[in-house]
Amino acid sequence: MGTVCLCAAHGRPDARPDGVQFGCCMPSVAVNRSPVRRGCVGPLLALASLCASVAAVEIGFRLLAGPLGIDPKRLSETRDLISHQRASFFEPKPYYGWSLARGLGGDVNYGFGGEPWQLARKPGVLRIACIGGSTTAGGNPRGYYGSFPYFLREILKQQLGREIEVMNCGISGWTSAEMLCAWFLLIQDFRPDLVIIHEAVNDVEPRVVPGFRPDYAHWRSPWRVPPSSPLLRRLVEHSDFAAWTMSHTPLPTLNTATVLPHPGEYTFRDGHLPRETIEPLRRNLTTIGTSEEGLGGTVLLATLPPKPKLPGEHGLGSWRAGIAEHNQLFRDLAAERAWMLADLEKLSALPSEVVASHYIDLVHVDPEVNLWKARQIAEVLARNWKPLLEQLTPQAR
């Protein structure tokens, strides 16, 4: 402990260099800082140790990430999903539910898969827009490159001997309601010469959930993936180790993000869905098709072939009944409105054409069956679509 003079007259500690003290007009004040310093040292050391440990873990992880085979793309995707409320491969859109997440092709194709789209039309190049759900998007591990729109483009390009644009506007989980909104807010602006609609399964569940509403609001919910906290977003943004840790957290499914929990059992009786519940699907399809015709284009409806029924199947009755009703609606609309029809359901029933082993589930198929779908659609177009006929060589007709 030291003694310090606080005499205002001297303006300095009252001591000489030789250690002899002068008298002072004020009593000296004892100042003891040691207990305060001792009280701060512990927490400061703990904080410094924590920061050093965190830095060591981060540096060590970055040094070992390469040898351990950790994919930087996975870390980037994790940062993206934390920032944009993703569910599976999708992120929310304000007016038509959801689309492909950025970083998965959605950033270059307005939320859809495939090669980049351009609004401007190329002179003399036909443009087709294929609208639907996952059975249009792809529905198998090859994604867009295993989808029928991709194969259709390749087939028609070979037949024409020139470029043709086939836009894959399919998004997993979309019903005709999301398709309708996306058509008017985006897809129609590309002015396709032909619209192909291939979707018969996603409108089934809203038809059998109790409390039916024609806008599907009894079943569909706004995007229900809560945003991450600012602290978590900042941590994942700057730390590879934090991003890697979060990459092991299961993503919300598309179903949990977009479908309300429903009370009670499905309204499915005697092998049929409630008759009045099919009218919104009719309305939505008719509205899209009429709009396309008003823009000078043409419409083709393609029915959906479900997996051949095998012995011992259970729990798919309402789905099979709904798909059958929707396929029949496609046939009726095509006849009423003079639209083209590719009746894939009837064609798939032919012997040895489409077999159960090519199905991933009730409606999703491997690339081989999607190639078959594309060939059937191409045959219908080659017989009936005038703009294509005008460009086909005589040998290809």
Contacts in CASP RR format, 6 or more apart in sequence:
PFRMAT RR
TARGET T0000
AUTHOR 0000-0000-0000
METHOD contacts of the structure
MODEL  1
MGTVCLCAAHGRPDARPDGVQFGCCMPSVAVNRSPVRRGCVGPLLALASL
CASVAAVEIGFRLLAGPLGIDPKRLSETRDLISHQRASFFEPKPYYGWSL
ARGLGGDVNYGFGGEPWQLARKPGVLRIACIGGSTTAGGNPRGYYGSFPY
FLREILKQQLGREIEVMNCGISGWTSAEMLCAWFLLIQDFRPDLVIIHEA
VNDVEPRVVPGFRPDYAHWRSPWRVPPSSPLLRRLVEHSDFAAWTMSHTP
LPTLNTATVLPHPGEYTFRDGHLPRETIEPLRRNLTTIGTSEEGLGGTVL
LATLPPKPKLPGEHGLGSWRAGIAEHNQLFRDLAAERAWMLADLEKLSAL
PSEVVASHYIDLVHVDPEVNLWKARQIAEVLARNWKPLLEQLTPQAR
1 30 0 8 1.000
1 32 0 8 1.000
2 30 0 8 1.000
2 31 0 8 1.000
3 28 0 8 1.000
3 30 0 8 1.000
4 13 0 8 1.000
4 28 0 8 1.000
4 29 0 8 1.000
4 31 0 8 1.000
5 13 0 8 1.000
5 14 0 8 1.000
5 15 0 8 1.000
5 24 0 8 1.000
5 26 0 8 1.000
5 28 0 8 1.000
6 26 0 8 1.000
6 28 0 8 1.000
6 29 0 8 1.000
7 14 0 8 1.000
7 24 0 8 1.000
7 25 0 8 1.000
7 26 0 8 1.000
8 26 0 8 1.000
9 25 0 8 1.000
10 22 0 8 1.000
10 24 0 8 1.000
14 21 0 8 1.000
14 22 0 8 1.000
14 23 0 8 1.000
14 24 0 8 1.000
14 28 0 8 1.000
15 21 0 8 1.000
15 22 0 8 1.000
16 22 0 8 1.000
57 241 0 8 1.000
58 239 0 8 1.000
58 240 0 8 1.000
58 241 0 8 1.000
61 240 0 8 1.000
61 241 0 8 1.000
61 244 0 8 1.000
62 240 0 8 1.000
65 72 0 8 1.000
65 240 0 8 1.000
65 244 0 8 1.000
70 244 0 8 1.000
74 244 0 8 1.000
74 247 0 8 1.000
75 240 0 8 1.000
75 243 0 8 1.000
75 244 0 8 1.000
75 247 0 8 1.000
77 103 0 8 1.000
77 104 0 8 1.000
77 247 0 8 1.000
78 236 0 8 1.000
78 243 0 8 1.000
78 244 0 8 1.000
78 246 0 8 1.000
78 247 0 8 1.000
79 236 0 8 1.000
79 237 0 8 1.000
79 243 0 8 1.000
80 86 0 8 1.000
80 101 0 8 1.000
80 102 0 8 1.000
80 103 0 8 1.000
81 101 0 8 1.000
81 251 0 8 1.000
82 228 0 8 1.000
82 232 0 8 1.000
82 233 0 8 1.000
82 236 0 8 1.000
82 246 0 8 1.000
83 228 0 8 1.000
83 233 0 8 1.000
83 237 0 8 1.000
84 91 0 8 1.000
84 101 0 8 1.000
84 102 0 8 1.000
85 91 0 8 1.000
85 92 0 8 1.000
85 223 0 8 1.000
85 225 0 8 1.000
85 226 0 8 1.000
85 227 0 8 1.000
85 228 0 8 1.000
86 101 0 8 1.000
86 225 0 8 1.000
86 251 0 8 1.000
87 98 0 8 1.000
87 223 0 8 1.000
87 225 0 8 1.000
87 251 0 8 1.000
87 252 0 8 1.000
87 253 0 8 1.000
87 254 0 8 1.000
87 256 0 8 1.000
87 257 0 8 1.000
87 258 0 8 1.000
88 172 0 8 1.000
88 251 0 8 1.000
88 252 0 8 1.000
88 253 0 8 1.000
88 254 0 8 1.000
89 100 0 8 1.000
89 101 0 8 1.000
89 104 0 8 1.000
89 172 0 8 1.000
90 98 0 8 1.000
90 99 0 8 1.000
90 100 0 8 1.000
90 101 0 8 1.000
90 171 0 8 1.000
90 172 0 8 1.000
90 254 0 8 1.000
90 257 0 8 1.000
91 98 0 8 1.000
91 99 0 8 1.000
91 100 0 8 1.000
91 101 0 8 1.000
91 102 0 8 1.000
92 98 0 8 1.000
92 223 0 8 1.000
92 225 0 8 1.000
93 99 0 8 1.000
93 111 0 8 1.000
95 181 0 8 1.000
95 185 0 8 1.000
96 174 0 8 1.000
96 178 0 8 1.000
96 181 0 8 1.000
96 182 0 8 1.000
96 185 0 8 1.000
96 186 0 8 1.000
97 178 0 8 1.000
97 181 0 8 1.000
97 222 0 8 1.000
97 223 0 8 1.000
97 258 0 8 1.000
98 171 0 8 1.000
98 223 0 8 1.000
98 254 0 8 1.000
98 257 0 8 1.000
98 258 0 8 1.000
99 106 0 8 1.000
99 110 0 8 1.000
99 111 0 8 1.000
99 112 0 8 1.000
99 171 0 8 1.000
100 106 0 8 1.000
100 109 0 8 1.000
100 111 0 8 1.000
100 112 0 8 1.000
100 113 0 8 1.000
100 171 0 8 1.000
105 111 0 8 1.000
105 112 0 8 1.000
105 113 0 8 1.000
105 114 0 8 1.000
106 112 0 8 1.000
106 113 0 8 1.000
108 116 0 8 1.000
108 117 0 8 1.000
109 115 0 8 1.000
109 116 0 8 1.000
109 117 0 8 1.000
110 117 0 8 1.000
110 186 0 8 1.000
111 171 0 8 1.000
112 137 0 8 1.000
112 167 0 8 1.000
112 168 0 8 1.000
112 169 0 8 1.000
112 170 0 8 1.000
112 171 0 8 1.000
113 137 0 8 1.000
113 144 0 8 1.000
113 168 0 8 1.000
114 144 0 8 1.000
114 150 0 8 1.000
114 168 0 8 1.000
117 167 0 8 1.000
117 190 0 8 1.000
119 189 0 8 1.000
119 190 0 8 1.000
121 127 0 8 1.000
121 191 0 8 1.000
122 163 0 8 1.000
122 165 0 8 1.000
125 162 0 8 1.000
125 163 0 8 1.000
125 164 0 8 1.000
125 165 0 8 1.000
126 164 0 8 1.000
126 165 0 8 1.000
126 193 0 8 1.000
126 194 0 8 1.000
126 387 0 8 1.000
126 388 0 8 1.000
126 391 0 8 1.000
127 164 0 8 1.000
127 165 0 8 1.000
127 167 0 8 1.000
127 190 0 8 1.000
127 191 0 8 1.000
127 192 0 8 1.000
127 193 0 8 1.000
127 194 0 8 1.000
128 149 0 8 1.000
128 152 0 8 1.000
128 153 0 8 1.000
128 164 0 8 1.000
128 165 0 8 1.000
128 166 0 8 1.000
128 167 0 8 1.000
128 192 0 8 1.000
128 193 0 8 1.000
128 194 0 8 1.000
128 195 0 8 1.000
128 196 0 8 1.000
129 167 0 8 1.000
129 169 0 8 1.000
129 187 0 8 1.000
129 190 0 8 1.000
129 192 0 8 1.000
129 194 0 8 1.000
129 195 0 8 1.000
129 196 0 8 1.000
130 136 0 8 1.000
130 148 0 8 1.000
130 149 0 8 1.000
130 152 0 8 1.000
130 166 0 8 1.000
130 167 0 8 1.000
130 168 0 8 1.000
130 169 0 8 1.000
130 170 0 8 1.000
130 195 0 8 1.000
130 196 0 8 1.000
130 198 0 8 1.000
131 169 0 8 1.000
131 170 0 8 1.000
131 179 0 8 1.000
131 182 0 8 1.000
131 183 0 8 1.000
131 187 0 8 1.000
131 195 0 8 1.000
131 196 0 8 1.000
131 197 0 8 1.000
131 198 0 8 1.000
131 199 0 8 1.000
131 288 0 8 1.000
132 169 0 8 1.000
132 170 0 8 1.000
132 171 0 8 1.000
132 174 0 8 1.000
132 179 0 8 1.000
132 197 0 8 1.000
132 198 0 8 1.000
132 199 0 8 1.000
133 170 0 8 1.000
133 171 0 8 1.000
133 172 0 8 1.000
133 173 0 8 1.000
133 174 0 8 1.000
133 179 0 8 1.000
133 199 0 8 1.000
133 202 0 8 1.000
134 170 0 8 1.000
134 171 0 8 1.000
134 172 0 8 1.000
134 173 0 8 1.000
134 364 0 8 1.000
135 198 0 8 1.000
135 199 0 8 1.000
135 201 0 8 1.000
135 304 0 8 1.000
135 363 0 8 1.000
135 364 0 8 1.000
135 365 0 8 1.000
136 147 0 8 1.000
136 148 0 8 1.000
136 149 0 8 1.000
136 168 0 8 1.000
136 169 0 8 1.000
136 170 0 8 1.000
136 198 0 8 1.000
136 199 0 8 1.000
137 143 0 8 1.000
137 144 0 8 1.000
137 147 0 8 1.000
137 168 0 8 1.000
137 170 0 8 1.000
137 171 0 8 1.000
137 172 0 8 1.000
138 144 0 8 1.000
138 146 0 8 1.000
138 147 0 8 1.000
138 148 0 8 1.000
138 168 0 8 1.000
138 364 0 8 1.000
138 370 0 8 1.000
139 146 0 8 1.000
139 147 0 8 1.000
139 172 0 8 1.000
139 360 0 8 1.000
139 364 0 8 1.000
139 365 0 8 1.000
140 146 0 8 1.000
140 360 0 8 1.000
140 364 0 8 1.000
140 365 0 8 1.000
140 366 0 8 1.000
140 367 0 8 1.000
140 370 0 8 1.000
142 367 0 8 1.000
144 150 0 8 1.000
144 168 0 8 1.000
145 367 0 8 1.000
146 367 0 8 1.000
146 370 0 8 1.000
146 371 0 8 1.000
147 168 0 8 1.000
147 370 0 8 1.000
148 198 0 8 1.000
148 370 0 8 1.000
148 371 0 8 1.000
148 373 0 8 1.000
148 374 0 8 1.000
148 377 0 8 1.000
149 166 0 8 1.000
149 167 0 8 1.000
149 168 0 8 1.000
149 196 0 8 1.000
149 374 0 8 1.000
150 166 0 8 1.000
150 168 0 8 1.000
150 374 0 8 1.000
151 367 0 8 1.000
151 370 0 8 1.000
151 371 0 8 1.000
151 373 0 8 1.000
151 374 0 8 1.000
151 375 0 8 1.000
152 166 0 8 1.000
152 374 0 8 1.000
152 377 0 8 1.000
152 378 0 8 1.000
153 164 0 8 1.000
153 165 0 8 1.000
153 166 0 8 1.000
154 374 0 8 1.000
155 374 0 8 1.000
155 375 0 8 1.000
155 378 0 8 1.000
156 164 0 8 1.000
156 166 0 8 1.000
156 378 0 8 1.000
156 381 0 8 1.000
156 388 0 8 1.000
157 163 0 8 1.000
157 164 0 8 1.000
159 378 0 8 1.000
159 382 0 8 1.000
159 392 0 8 1.000
159 393 0 8 1.000
159 396 0 8 1.000
160 388 0 8 1.000
160 391 0 8 1.000
160 392 0 8 1.000
160 393 0 8 1.000
160 396 0 8 1.000
161 393 0 8 1.000
162 391 0 8 1.000
167 187 0 8 1.000
167 190 0 8 1.000
167 192 0 8 1.000
169 182 0 8 1.000
169 187 0 8 1.000
171 178 0 8 1.000
171 182 0 8 1.000
172 254 0 8 1.000
173 202 0 8 1.000
173 254 0 8 1.000
173 258 0 8 1.000
174 182 0 8 1.000
174 199 0 8 1.000
174 202 0 8 1.000
175 199 0 8 1.000
175 202 0 8 1.000
175 203 0 8 1.000
175 206 0 8 1.000
175 216 0 8 1.000
175 220 0 8 1.000
176 199 0 8 1.000
176 202 0 8 1.000
176 203 0 8 1.000
176 280 0 8 1.000
176 281 0 8 1.000
176 284 0 8 1.000
176 285 0 8 1.000
177 215 0 8 1.000
177 216 0 8 1.000
177 220 0 8 1.000
177 280 0 8 1.000
177 284 0 8 1.000
179 197 0 8 1.000
179 199 0 8 1.000
179 284 0 8 1.000
179 288 0 8 1.000
180 284 0 8 1.000
180 287 0 8 1.000
180 288 0 8 1.000
183 288 0 8 1.000
183 291 0 8 1.000
184 291 0 8 1.000
188 291 0 8 1.000
188 292 0 8 1.000
188 295 0 8 1.000
191 295 0 8 1.000
192 292 0 8 1.000
192 297 0 8 1.000
193 297 0 8 1.000
193 298 0 8 1.000
193 387 0 8 1.000
194 297 0 8 1.000
194 298 0 8 1.000
194 299 0 8 1.000
194 300 0 8 1.000
194 381 0 8 1.000
194 385 0 8 1.000
194 387 0 8 1.000
195 288 0 8 1.000
195 289 0 8 1.000
195 292 0 8 1.000
195 297 0 8 1.000
195 298 0 8 1.000
195 299 0 8 1.000
195 300 0 8 1.000
196 299 0 8 1.000
196 300 0 8 1.000
196 301 0 8 1.000
196 302 0 8 1.000
196 377 0 8 1.000
197 285 0 8 1.000
197 288 0 8 1.000
197 289 0 8 1.000
197 299 0 8 1.000
197 300 0 8 1.000
197 301 0 8 1.000
197 302 0 8 1.000
197 330 0 8 1.000
198 301 0 8 1.000
198 302 0 8 1.000
198 304 0 8 1.000
198 344 0 8 1.000
198 373 0 8 1.000
199 304 0 8 1.000
200 303 0 8 1.000
200 304 0 8 1.000
200 322 0 8 1.000
200 323 0 8 1.000
200 326 0 8 1.000
200 327 0 8 1.000
200 330 0 8 1.000
201 304 0 8 1.000
201 306 0 8 1.000
201 319 0 8 1.000
201 323 0 8 1.000
201 326 0 8 1.000
201 362 0 8 1.000
201 363 0 8 1.000
203 280 0 8 1.000
203 281 0 8 1.000
203 326 0 8 1.000
204 273 0 8 1.000
204 318 0 8 1.000
204 319 0 8 1.000
204 322 0 8 1.000
204 323 0 8 1.000
204 326 0 8 1.000
205 219 0 8 1.000
205 259 0 8 1.000
206 212 0 8 1.000
206 216 0 8 1.000
206 218 0 8 1.000
206 219 0 8 1.000
206 220 0 8 1.000
206 277 0 8 1.000
207 273 0 8 1.000
207 274 0 8 1.000
207 277 0 8 1.000
207 278 0 8 1.000
207 322 0 8 1.000
208 266 0 8 1.000
208 267 0 8 1.000
208 268 0 8 1.000
208 273 0 8 1.000
208 274 0 8 1.000
208 277 0 8 1.000
208 318 0 8 1.000
209 218 0 8 1.000
209 219 0 8 1.000
209 262 0 8 1.000
209 266 0 8 1.000
209 267 0 8 1.000
210 218 0 8 1.000
210 262 0 8 1.000
210 263 0 8 1.000
210 264 0 8 1.000
210 265 0 8 1.000
210 266 0 8 1.000
210 267 0 8 1.000
211 218 0 8 1.000
212 218 0 8 1.000
212 267 0 8 1.000
212 274 0 8 1.000
212 276 0 8 1.000
212 277 0 8 1.000
214 279 0 8 1.000
214 280 0 8 1.000
214 283 0 8 1.000
215 280 0 8 1.000
216 280 0 8 1.000
218 260 0 8 1.000
218 262 0 8 1.000
219 259 0 8 1.000
219 260 0 8 1.000
219 262 0 8 1.000
220 258 0 8 1.000
220 259 0 8 1.000
220 260 0 8 1.000
221 258 0 8 1.000
221 259 0 8 1.000
221 260 0 8 1.000
223 257 0 8 1.000
223 258 0 8 1.000
224 252 0 8 1.000
224 256 0 8 1.000
224 257 0 8 1.000
224 258 0 8 1.000
225 252 0 8 1.000
225 257 0 8 1.000
228 236 0 8 1.000
232 246 0 8 1.000
235 242 0 8 1.000
236 242 0 8 1.000
236 243 0 8 1.000
236 246 0 8 1.000
266 318 0 8 1.000
267 273 0 8 1.000
267 274 0 8 1.000
268 317 0 8 1.000
268 318 0 8 1.000
268 321 0 8 1.000
271 317 0 8 1.000
271 318 0 8 1.000
271 321 0 8 1.000
272 321 0 8 1.000
272 325 0 8 1.000
273 318 0 8 1.000
273 321 0 8 1.000
273 322 0 8 1.000
273 325 0 8 1.000
278 325 0 8 1.000
278 326 0 8 1.000
278 329 0 8 1.000
281 326 0 8 1.000
281 329 0 8 1.000
282 329 0 8 1.000
282 333 0 8 1.000
285 301 0 8 1.000
285 329 0 8 1.000
285 330 0 8 1.000
285 333 0 8 1.000
286 333 0 8 1.000
286 337 0 8 1.000
288 299 0 8 1.000
289 299 0 8 1.000
289 337 0 8 1.000
289 339 0 8 1.000
292 298 0 8 1.000
292 299 0 8 1.000
293 299 0 8 1.000
298 339 0 8 1.000
298 340 0 8 1.000
298 385 0 8 1.000
298 387 0 8 1.000
299 337 0 8 1.000
299 339 0 8 1.000
299 340 0 8 1.000
300 339 0 8 1.000
300 340 0 8 1.000
300 341 0 8 1.000
300 342 0 8 1.000
300 377 0 8 1.000
300 380 0 8 1.000
300 381 0 8 1.000
300 385 0 8 1.000
301 330 0 8 1.000
301 333 0 8 1.000
301 334 0 8 1.000
301 339 0 8 1.000
301 340 0 8 1.000
301 341 0 8 1.000
301 342 0 8 1.000
302 330 0 8 1.000
302 341 0 8 1.000
302 342 0 8 1.000
302 344 0 8 1.000
302 373 0 8 1.000
302 377 0 8 1.000
303 327 0 8 1.000
303 330 0 8 1.000
303 331 0 8 1.000
303 341 0 8 1.000
303 342 0 8 1.000
303 343 0 8 1.000
303 344 0 8 1.000
303 345 0 8 1.000
303 346 0 8 1.000
304 323 0 8 1.000
304 326 0 8 1.000
304 327 0 8 1.000
304 344 0 8 1.000
304 345 0 8 1.000
304 363 0 8 1.000
305 344 0 8 1.000
305 345 0 8 1.000
305 347 0 8 1.000
305 348 0 8 1.000
305 349 0 8 1.000
305 354 0 8 1.000
306 319 0 8 1.000
306 320 0 8 1.000
306 323 0 8 1.000
306 345 0 8 1.000
306 362 0 8 1.000
306 363 0 8 1.000
307 356 0 8 1.000
307 359 0 8 1.000
307 361 0 8 1.000
307 362 0 8 1.000
307 363 0 8 1.000
308 354 0 8 1.000
308 355 0 8 1.000
308 356 0 8 1.000
308 359 0 8 1.000
309 320 0 8 1.000
310 356 0 8 1.000
316 362 0 8 1.000
319 362 0 8 1.000
320 362 0 8 1.000
323 363 0 8 1.000
327 343 0 8 1.000
327 345 0 8 1.000
330 341 0 8 1.000
331 341 0 8 1.000
331 343 0 8 1.000
333 339 0 8 1.000
334 340 0 8 1.000
334 341 0 8 1.000
335 341 0 8 1.000
340 380 0 8 1.000
340 381 0 8 1.000
340 384 0 8 1.000
340 385 0 8 1.000
341 380 0 8 1.000
342 373 0 8 1.000
342 376 0 8 1.000
342 377 0 8 1.000
342 380 0 8 1.000
344 373 0 8 1.000
344 376 0 8 1.000
347 353 0 8 1.000
347 376 0 8 1.000
348 354 0 8 1.000
353 372 0 8 1.000
354 365 0 8 1.000
354 369 0 8 1.000
354 372 0 8 1.000
358 365 0 8 1.000
358 366 0 8 1.000
358 368 0 8 1.000
358 369 0 8 1.000
359 365 0 8 1.000
359 366 0 8 1.000
359 369 0 8 1.000
360 366 0 8 1.000
365 373 0 8 1.000
381 388 0 8 1.000
382 388 0 8 1.000
382 389 0 8 1.000
382 392 0 8 1.000
382 396 0 8 1.000
382 397 0 8 1.000
389 397 0 8 1.000
END
